[in-house]
Amino acid sequence: MAIMMVLDIPGGTQAQYEQISLKLSNGRGLRKSSDWPVPGLVSHASGPTESGWCVVDVWESEQAWTRFANVMVPLSQEVGMPQLTPRLYPTVNVVRD
């Protein structure tokens, strides 16, 4: 079952997000699903909030998200990103073009 992952990061910055993106993709950036270091990403969006940064992903499964988190979390610590506390939700509907 697909899951939604919502990650509000108070104090997180676009610069930190971009550093992580470059590290995850060997300098290419995360522009398409094949740029991601693990399979299973359905969609990804990120942007600034009033208090920091937010990421919203849809993953094919919680296991796919966990594989990604195992790669991403150490990189987020490396760039000084504040503590990450993802919220996972089951999906009812995922629309793909």
MARGUVO-396228 format. One line per 10 residues: their letters; for each residue x negated, y, z of N, C-alpha, C. Coordinates in Angstrom, 1 decimal, decimal comma. Atoms other than C-alpha are relative to their C-alpha. Example, Ala and Ser with C-alpha at 12.3 -4.5 7.8 and 13.67 -1.06 7.14 Angstrom:
<nodes>
AS) -0,9 -1,2 0,0 -12,3 -4,5 7,8 -0,9 1,2 0,0 ~ 0,9 -1,1 0,0 -13,7 -1,1 7,1 0,8 1,1 0,8
</nodes>
This chain:
<nodes>
MAIMMVLDIP) -0,8 -1,2 0,0 0,0 0,0 0,0 -0,9 1,2 0,0 ~ 0,8 -1,3 0,1 -1,3 3,5 -0,9 0,2 0,8 1,3 ~ -0,1 -0,9 -1,2 -2,0 5,9 1,9 -0,4 1,4 -0,4 ~ 0,4 -1,4 0,1 -2,2 9,7 2,2 -1,0 0,2 1,2 ~ 1,0 -0,4 -1,0 -5,2 11,0 4,1 0,0 1,6 0,0 ~ 0,1 -1,5 -0,2 -5,0 14,6 5,5 -1,0 0,3 1,0 ~ 1,2 -0,3 -0,8 -8,1 16,1 6,9 0,0 1,5 0,2 ~ 0,2 -1,5 -0,3 -7,8 19,6 8,5 -1,3 0,1 0,8 ~ 1,4 -0,1 -0,6 -11,3 20,8 9,4 -0,1 1,5 0,5 ~ 0,2 -1,3 -0,5 -11,1 23,9 11,6 -1,5 0,3 0,1
GGTQAQYEQI) 1,4 -0,4 0,0 -14,4 25,8 11,1 -0,8 -0,6 -1,2 ~ 0,6 0,5 1,2 -15,2 23,8 7,9 -0,1 1,1 -1,1 ~ 0,2 -1,0 1,1 -16,4 25,8 4,9 -0,1 -0,6 -1,4 ~ 0,2 0,5 1,4 -16,4 25,5 1,1 -1,4 -0,4 -0,3 ~ 1,4 0,4 0,3 -20,2 25,5 1,1 -0,3 -1,4 0,6 ~ 0,2 1,4 -0,5 -20,2 22,4 3,4 0,7 -1,0 -0,8 ~ -0,7 1,0 0,9 -17,6 20,7 1,3 -0,7 -0,2 -1,3 ~ 0,7 0,1 1,3 -19,6 21,4 -1,9 -1,3 -0,8 0,3 ~ 1,2 0,8 -0,3 -22,8 20,1 -0,2 0,3 -1,5 0,1 ~ -0,4 1,4 -0,1 -21,0 16,9 0,7 0,3 -0,6 -1,4
SLKLSNGRGL) -0,3 0,4 1,3 -19,6 16,6 -2,8 -1,2 -0,4 -0,8 ~ 1,2 0,2 0,8 -23,0 16,9 -4,4 -0,7 -1,3 0,5 ~ 0,7 1,2 -0,5 -24,5 14,3 -2,0 0,8 -1,3 -0,3 ~ -0,8 1,1 0,4 -21,6 11,9 -2,7 -0,2 -0,5 -1,4 ~ 0,0 0,3 1,4 -22,0 12,1 -6,4 -1,4 0,1 -0,7 ~ 1,3 -0,1 0,5 -25,8 12,3 -6,8 -0,2 1,3 -0,8 ~ 0,2 -1,3 0,6 -25,6 16,0 -7,7 0,9 0,3 -1,1 ~ -0,9 -0,3 1,1 -22,8 15,7 -10,3 1,2 0,8 0,4 ~ -1,3 -0,5 -0,4 -19,9 16,9 -8,2 1,1 -1,0 -0,1 ~ -1,1 0,9 0,1 -16,6 15,2 -7,7 1,1 0,5 -0,9
RKSSDWPVPG) -1,0 -0,6 1,0 -14,7 16,1 -10,8 1,0 -1,0 -0,6 ~ -0,9 1,1 0,5 -13,2 12,7 -11,8 -0,2 -1,2 0,9 ~ 0,1 1,1 -0,9 -12,5 9,5 -10,0 -1,2 -0,9 -0,1 ~ 1,2 0,8 0,2 -15,5 7,8 -11,5 -1,3 0,6 0,7 ~ 1,1 -0,7 -0,7 -17,7 10,4 -9,7 -0,1 -0,5 1,5 ~ -0,1 0,4 -1,4 -16,7 8,9 -6,3 -0,8 -1,2 0,3 ~ 0,9 1,1 -0,3 -19,0 6,5 -4,5 0,6 -1,4 0,2 ~ -0,8 1,2 -0,2 -16,3 3,9 -3,9 1,2 0,0 -0,9 ~ -1,3 0,1 0,7 -13,3 2,7 -5,9 1,2 0,2 0,9 ~ -1,3 0,0 -0,8 -9,7 3,3 -4,8 0,6 1,4 0,1
LVSHASGPTE) -0,6 -1,4 -0,1 -9,2 7,1 -5,0 1,1 0,1 -1,1 ~ -1,1 -0,3 0,9 -5,8 8,0 -6,5 0,0 1,5 -0,4 ~ 0,0 -1,5 0,2 -5,9 11,8 -6,1 -0,7 0,7 1,2 ~ 0,8 -0,7 -1,0 -7,9 14,4 -4,2 0,3 1,5 -0,3 ~ -0,1 -1,5 0,0 -7,3 18,1 -3,4 -0,6 0,5 1,2 ~ 0,6 -0,7 -1,2 -9,1 20,5 -1,1 0,1 1,5 -0,2 ~ 0,0 -1,4 0,1 -9,1 24,1 -0,3 0,0 0,7 1,4 ~ 0,1 -0,7 -1,3 -9,4 26,8 2,4 1,3 0,1 0,7 ~ -1,1 -0,3 -0,9 -7,0 27,3 5,3 -0,3 1,2 0,8 ~ 0,2 -1,1 -0,9 -6,5 30,0 7,8 -1,2 -0,2 1,0
SGWCVVDVWE) 1,0 0,3 -1,1 -8,9 28,2 10,2 -1,2 -0,8 -0,5 ~ 1,2 0,8 0,5 -11,3 26,3 7,9 0,2 -0,6 -1,4 ~ 0,0 0,7 1,3 -11,0 23,7 5,2 1,0 -1,2 0,2 ~ -0,9 1,1 0,0 -8,4 21,0 4,3 -0,2 -0,9 -1,2 ~ 0,1 1,0 1,1 -8,6 17,8 2,2 1,2 -0,9 0,1 ~ -1,1 0,9 0,0 -5,7 15,8 1,1 -0,3 -1,0 -1,2 ~ 0,2 1,1 1,0 -6,3 12,4 -0,7 1,1 -1,0 0,1 ~ -0,8 1,2 0,0 -4,2 9,5 -1,8 -1,0 -1,1 -0,4 ~ 0,9 1,1 0,2 -6,1 6,2 -1,6 0,9 -1,2 -0,3 ~ -0,8 1,2 0,3 -4,9 2,8 -3,0 0,3 -0,8 1,2
SEQAWTRFAN) -0,2 0,8 -1,3 -5,2 1,3 0,5 -0,8 0,7 1,1 ~ 0,7 -0,5 -1,2 -6,4 2,1 4,0 -1,5 -0,6 -0,1 ~ 1,4 0,6 0,1 -9,4 -0,3 3,3 -0,8 0,8 -1,0 ~ 0,7 -0,9 0,9 -10,4 1,9 0,3 -0,5 1,3 0,7 ~ 0,4 -1,2 -0,8 -10,3 5,0 2,5 -1,1 -0,3 1,0 ~ 1,0 0,3 -1,0 -12,3 3,3 5,2 -1,4 -0,2 -0,7 ~ 1,2 0,2 0,7 -15,0 2,3 2,7 -0,6 1,4 -0,4 ~ 0,5 -1,3 0,3 -15,2 5,9 1,6 -0,4 0,8 1,2 ~ 0,3 -0,7 -1,2 -15,2 7,3 5,1 -1,3 -0,5 0,6 ~ 1,3 0,5 -0,5 -18,2 5,1 6,0 -1,1 0,6 -0,7
VMVPLSQEVG) 1,1 -0,7 0,7 -20,2 6,9 3,3 0,1 1,5 0,3 ~ -0,2 -1,5 -0,1 -18,7 10,4 3,7 -0,3 0,6 1,4 ~ 0,1 -0,5 -1,3 -18,7 10,8 7,5 -1,5 0,4 0,4 ~ 1,4 -0,3 -0,3 -22,5 10,6 8,0 -0,5 1,2 -0,8 ~ 0,4 -1,2 0,8 -23,0 13,2 5,2 0,7 1,2 0,5 ~ -0,6 -1,2 -0,6 -20,5 15,5 6,8 -0,7 0,5 1,3 ~ 0,8 -0,3 -1,2 -22,5 15,3 10,0 -1,3 0,7 -0,4 ~ 1,3 -0,5 0,5 -25,7 16,0 8,1 0,1 1,4 -0,4 ~ -0,1 -1,4 0,4 -24,4 19,3 6,7 0,6 0,9 1,1 ~ -0,5 -0,8 -1,2 -23,0 20,4 10,1 1,5 0,2 -0,1
MPQLTPRLYP) -1,5 -0,1 0,0 -19,3 19,9 9,3 0,5 -0,3 1,4 ~ -0,6 0,3 -1,4 -17,2 20,1 12,5 0,6 -1,4 0,0 ~ -0,5 1,4 -0,2 -15,8 16,8 13,9 1,2 -0,2 -0,9 ~ -1,1 0,3 0,9 -13,5 15,1 11,4 1,0 -0,9 0,7 ~ -1,0 0,8 -0,6 -10,2 13,7 12,5 1,1 -0,2 -1,1 ~ -1,0 0,2 1,1 -8,3 12,3 9,5 1,3 -0,6 0,6 ~ -1,3 0,5 -0,3 -4,6 11,6 9,7 0,4 -0,8 -1,3 ~ -0,4 0,9 1,1 -3,4 8,6 7,6 1,5 -0,2 0,1 ~ -1,4 0,2 0,1 0,2 8,2 6,4 0,3 -0,9 -1,1 ~ -0,4 0,9 1,2 1,9 5,5 4,3 0,7 0,9 -1,0
TVNVVRD) -0,7 -0,7 1,0 3,1 6,7 1,0 1,3 -0,7 -0,4 ~ -1,2 0,5 0,5 6,6 6,3 -0,3 0,1 0,1 -1,5 ~ 0,0 -0,2 1,5 6,0 7,6 -3,8 -1,3 0,7 -0,4 ~ 1,2 -0,6 0,6 2,9 8,3 -5,9 0,3 0,2 -1,4 ~ -0,2 -0,2 1,4 3,4 9,9 -9,3 -1,3 0,2 -0,7 ~ 1,3 -0,1 0,8 0,7 9,4 -11,9 0,5 0,3 -1,4 ~ -0,3 -0,2 1,4 0,7 10,8 -15,4 -0,6 -1,0 -0,9
</nodes>
